Amino acid sequence: MDLKQLRTTAEALVTPGRGILAADESTGTIEKRLASIDVESTEENRRAYRDLLFTTEGVEAFVSGVILFDETIRQTGSSGLPFPKLLADRGIIPGIKVDAGAKPMAGHDGERVTEGLDGLRSRLAEYSELGARFAKWRAVITVGDGIPSPACIGANAHALARYAALCQEAGIVPIIEPEVLMDGGHSMERCESVTERTLRTVFLALADQGVALEGTLLKPNMVVPGKGSGRTATPDEVAEATIRCFRRVVPAAVPGVVFLSGGQSPEEATANLSAMNAMGEHPWQLSFSYGRALQQPVLEAWRGEEANVPAAQRAFYRRSELNGEARYGRYTAAMEQTA
């Protein structure tokens, strides 16, 4: 393990003003995204859509890295360059999703554990050859009646730690994503409590597996009320609760936190990130690793039409630019009107 190289990559992914585009939707998820704009999910349509994103002029000022899917890392852009090289040539670091998805956890109704450790060492070696310099593994924690159980949190934390150790062995920075889901009617206080318990368990597991925190990034949820709670939290409330939680359990050795948007609208995700950065100095860089919160306006502008590509790229550039402002705590809702 070359810790210096891992740390350099991790720090580059969270340089001020920049964040990560999560374009790692599985085949099933991208099919749903394309269906929402009446576009068939063929390999060519998926390739054309990713090409639109990756070739947006000037977006490298705000996007430091892109998480790819297994299909995408093997595809070639319209320029003839493989997507990882196309991105790297623009100063954008290519990454890869490596988990096999969250599956029902035996003996624990309503809970899931992420699979994909089998054969991961060899897959990481191949992805490294294809140009990946960081990876992502997502665990999902459901909040409900009597859950999450210690067994579910523990199993997912252990898998995240084993994944992270294998990544670092391969010279790849692991993004560690334990997501406490927004689904359900739980309170914001319950979300904070479960998030704290989950992160505490994850970092203990990382220590047990000998993972060097300086060569990792954390991709967590923000502390928000459940979608079915009937409550909406302000950006300042989200910022206060999230930072309070993280200061209790996230070691300062972690270079950066790259938030997932997790069911928030593009505007909410940007406003909440900005409010956290406006609070002042933190032990870690606070950045973004957004999927839908960056892509939804792009899909709506594109709709599968070649003639709409310039408008879709403008939408992607603008959404990325607004999140770049949020990295400095400078975003305001009024900026949406000048998009």
C-alpha positions in Angstrom: 0.0 0.0 0.0 1.4 3.4 -1.1 -0.3 5.6 1.5 1.2 8.8 0.0 -0.4 8.1 -3.3 -3.7 7.2 -1.7 -3.7 10.3 0.3 -2.9 12.4 -2.7 -5.8 11.0 -4.7 -8.2 11.4 -1.8 -7.2 15.0 -1.2 -7.5 15.7 -4.9 -11.1 14.5 -4.9 -12.0 17.0 -2.3 -10.1 20.1 -3.5 -12.0 23.3 -2.6 -14.8 24.2 -5.0 -15.0 20.7 -6.5 -16.9 17.4 -5.9 -17.8 14.1 -7.4 -20.4 13.1 -10.0 -22.0 9.8 -9.2 -22.7 8.3 -12.6 -22.6 4.7 -11.3 -26.2 3.8 -11.7 -26.8 0.1 -12.1 -28.5 -1.1 -15.3 -31.8 -1.2 -13.5 -31.5 2.3 -12.0 -30.4 4.0 -15.2 -33.3 2.2 -16.9 -35.7 4.0 -14.5 -34.0 7.3 -15.0 -34.2 7.1 -18.8 -37.8 5.8 -18.6 -38.7 9.0 -16.7 -37.9 10.9 -19.9 -39.4 8.2 -22.3 -35.9 7.1 -23.5 -35.2 3.4 -24.0 -32.4 2.0 -21.9 -30.2 0.7 -24.7 -26.4 0.4 -24.4 -26.0 3.2 -27.0 -28.4 5.5 -25.2 -26.7 5.0 -21.9 -23.3 5.6 -23.6 -24.6 8.8 -25.3 -26.0 10.1 -22.1 -22.8 9.5 -20.1 -20.8 11.0 -23.0 -22.9 14.2 -22.8 -22.0 14.5 -19.1 -18.3 13.7 -19.4 -17.7 16.1 -22.4 -19.5 19.2 -20.9 -17.0 22.0 -21.5 -15.5 23.6 -18.3 -17.2 21.3 -15.8 -13.8 20.1 -14.6 -13.7 23.4 -12.6 -16.3 21.9 -10.3 -16.1 18.1 -10.8 -13.0 16.4 -9.4 -14.1 12.8 -10.0 -16.7 10.6 -11.6 -17.9 7.2 -10.2 -18.5 4.8 -13.2 -20.4 1.6 -13.5 -18.9 -1.6 -14.8 -20.4 -1.1 -18.2 -19.4 2.6 -18.4 -15.7 2.1 -17.5 -15.4 -0.1 -20.6 -17.2 2.2 -23.0 -15.7 4.8 -25.4 -16.8 8.3 -25.9 -17.8 9.9 -29.2 -14.2 11.2 -29.5 -12.9 7.6 -29.7 -11.3 7.8 -26.2 -12.2 5.3 -23.5 -14.3 7.1 -20.8 -11.6 6.8 -18.1 -8.9 8.4 -20.3 -11.4 11.0 -21.6 -12.0 12.1 -18.0 -8.4 11.8 -16.8 -7.2 14.0 -19.7 -9.5 16.7 -18.4 -8.2 16.4 -14.9 -11.2 14.5 -13.6 -10.3 11.3 -11.6 -12.1 8.1 -12.8 -13.7 5.9 -10.1 -15.8 2.7 -10.1 -18.7 1.2 -8.1 -17.7 -2.3 -7.0 -20.5 -3.6 -4.7 -23.1 -6.0 -6.0 -26.0 -4.3 -4.3 -27.9 -4.6 -1.0 -29.7 -7.9 -0.5 -32.2 -9.1 2.1 -30.4 -10.0 5.3 -31.1 -13.5 6.4 -33.0 -13.6 9.7 -33.6 -9.9 9.8 -36.8 -8.8 8.1 -36.7 -5.4 6.5 -32.9 -5.1 6.7 -30.3 -5.5 4.0 -26.6 -6.3 3.7 -24.4 -5.3 0.7 -22.7 -8.2 -1.2 -19.8 -8.2 -3.6 -16.7 -9.2 -1.6 -16.2 -12.5 -3.5 -13.7 -12.0 -6.3 -13.2 -8.3 -5.4 -9.4 -8.4 -5.2 -9.2 -9.5 -8.9 -11.9 -7.1 -10.0 -10.0 -4.2 -8.4 -6.9 -5.2 -10.2 -8.8 -5.1 -13.5 -10.4 -1.8 -12.7 -7.1 -0.3 -11.8 -5.8 -1.4 -15.3 -8.8 0.3 -16.8 -7.9 3.6 -15.1 -9.9 3.6 -11.9 -8.2 5.4 -9.0 -11.0 5.3 -6.5 -14.0 3.1 -5.7 -17.3 3.1 -4.0 -19.3 0.6 -1.9 -22.7 1.5 -0.6 -24.4 0.0 2.5 -28.0 0.9 3.3 -29.4 1.2 6.8 -33.2 1.2 7.2 -34.8 3.0 10.1 -38.1 1.5 11.3 -39.8 -0.3 14.2 -37.0 -2.0 16.1 -34.5 -1.5 13.3 -31.7 -1.1 12.5 -30.4 -4.0 14.5 -26.8 -4.2 15.8 -26.4 -7.2 13.6 -27.3 -5.3 10.4 -25.1 -2.3 11.2 -22.3 -4.6 12.2 -22.5 -6.8 9.1 -22.5 -3.8 6.8 -19.6 -2.1 8.7 -17.5 -5.3 8.4 -18.2 -5.5 4.7 -17.3 -1.8 4.2 -14.0 -2.3 6.1 -13.0 -5.4 4.2 -13.8 -3.6 0.9 -11.7 -0.6 2.0 -8.7 -2.8 2.9 -8.8 -4.5 -0.4 -9.0 -1.2 -2.3 -6.0 0.2 -0.5 -4.1 -3.0 -1.2 -4.8 -2.3 -4.9 -3.7 1.3 -4.7 -7.4 2.5 -5.0 -9.0 5.0 -2.7 -12.1 3.6 -1.1 -15.2 5.8 -0.7 -17.1 4.4 2.3 -20.8 4.9 1.9 -23.0 3.9 4.9 -26.4 5.4 4.0 -29.1 5.8 6.6 -32.1 5.9 4.4 -34.7 8.8 4.4 -37.5 6.3 3.9 -40.0 6.1 6.8 -41.7 8.4 9.2 -38.8 8.7 11.7 -37.8 12.0 13.3 -34.7 14.0 12.6 -33.4 13.1 16.1 -33.8 9.4 15.3 -31.8 9.9 12.0 -29.1 11.6 14.0 -28.9 8.8 16.6 -28.9 6.0 14.0 -26.3 7.9 11.9 -24.0 8.3 14.9 -24.3 4.7 15.8 -23.7 3.5 12.3 -20.6 5.7 11.8 -19.2 4.7 15.1 -19.4 1.1 14.2 -18.0 1.7 10.7 -14.9 3.4 12.0 -14.3 0.7 14.6 -14.4 -1.9 11.8 -12.1 0.1 9.7 -9.6 0.2 12.5 -9.9 -3.5 13.0 -9.1 -4.1 9.4 -6.1 -1.8 9.4 -7.5 0.7 6.9 -5.5 4.0 6.7 -8.1 6.7 7.1 -5.9 9.3 5.4 -6.4 7.3 2.2 -10.2 7.1 2.4 -13.3 9.3 1.9 -16.6 9.1 3.7 -19.9 9.3 1.7 -22.7 9.6 4.3 -26.2 10.8 4.4 -27.0 14.2 5.9 -29.1 14.2 9.1 -32.6 14.8 7.9 -36.2 13.8 9.0 -37.7 10.8 7.4 -39.7 11.5 4.2 -42.9 10.2 5.9 -42.5 12.3 9.1 -44.3 15.3 7.7 -41.5 17.6 8.8 -39.1 19.6 6.6 -35.8 20.7 8.1 -34.2 24.0 7.1 -30.6 24.0 5.7 -29.4 25.5 9.0 -31.1 22.7 11.0 -29.6 20.0 8.7 -26.2 21.6 9.0 -26.2 21.9 12.8 -27.4 18.3 13.3 -25.1 16.8 10.7 -21.9 18.5 11.9 -22.8 17.8 15.6 -23.1 14.1 14.7 -19.9 14.0 12.7 -17.8 15.8 15.2 -18.6 13.0 17.7 -17.6 10.1 15.5 -15.7 11.0 12.3 -11.9 11.1 12.8 -10.0 14.2 11.7 -7.7 11.9 9.7 -10.4 11.4 7.1 -9.5 14.0 4.3 -13.1 14.6 3.2 -16.8 13.9 3.5 -18.6 13.7 0.1 -22.3 13.7 0.9 -24.9 11.7 -1.0 -28.0 13.6 -1.9 -30.3 10.7 -0.8 -33.7 11.6 -2.0 -33.3 15.4 -1.7 -34.1 17.7 -4.6 -31.2 19.3 -6.4 -31.9 22.6 -4.7 -32.2 21.1 -1.2 -28.9 19.1 -1.6 -27.0 22.2 -2.6 -28.5 24.5 0.1 -27.8 21.9 2.8 -24.2 21.5 1.7 -23.7 25.2 1.6 -25.1 25.7 5.1 -22.6 23.3 6.5 -19.7 25.0 4.8 -20.9 28.4 5.9 -20.5 27.3 9.5 -16.7 27.8 9.3 -13.8 25.5 9.5 -14.2 21.8 9.9 -11.7 18.9 10.4 -12.6 17.6 7.0 -13.4 19.0 3.6 -17.2 18.9 3.1 -18.0 18.1 -0.5 -20.6 16.3 -2.6 -20.9 13.0 -4.5 -24.3 13.5 -6.0 -26.1 11.4 -8.6 -29.7 12.5 -9.1 -29.2 15.9 -7.5 -26.7 16.7 -10.3 -28.4 14.8 -13.1 -32.1 15.4 -12.9 -32.1 18.8 -14.6 -29.8 17.3 -17.3 -32.2 14.5 -18.1 -35.1 16.8 -18.3 -33.2 19.1 -20.7 -31.9 16.2 -22.8 -34.8 13.8 -23.3 -32.8 11.6 -25.6 -32.6 14.2 -28.4 -29.3 15.1 -30.0 -30.5 18.6 -30.6 -31.0 19.1 -26.9 -27.4 18.2 -25.9 -26.2 21.8 -25.7 -29.1 22.7 -23.3 -28.5 19.5 -21.3 -24.8 20.4 -20.9 -25.6 23.9 -19.8 -27.9 22.4 -17.2 -25.1 20.1 -15.9 -22.6 22.9 -15.9 -24.9 25.2 -14.0 -25.8 22.6 -11.4 -22.2 21.7 -10.9 -21.3 25.4 -10.6 -23.9 25.9 -7.9 -22.5 23.0 -5.9 -19.1 24.5 -6.4 -20.4 27.6 -4.7 -21.9 25.5 -1.9 -18.4 24.1 -1.3 -17.5 27.6 -0.1 -20.8 28.2 1.7 -21.7 30.9 -0.8 -24.8 29.4 -2.4 -28.1 31.3 -2.2 -31.5 30.3 -3.5 -31.5 33.5 -5.6 -28.7 31.9 -7.7 -31.3 29.4 -9.0 -33.1 32.3 -10.8 -30.0 33.3 -12.7 -29.3 29.7 -14.0 
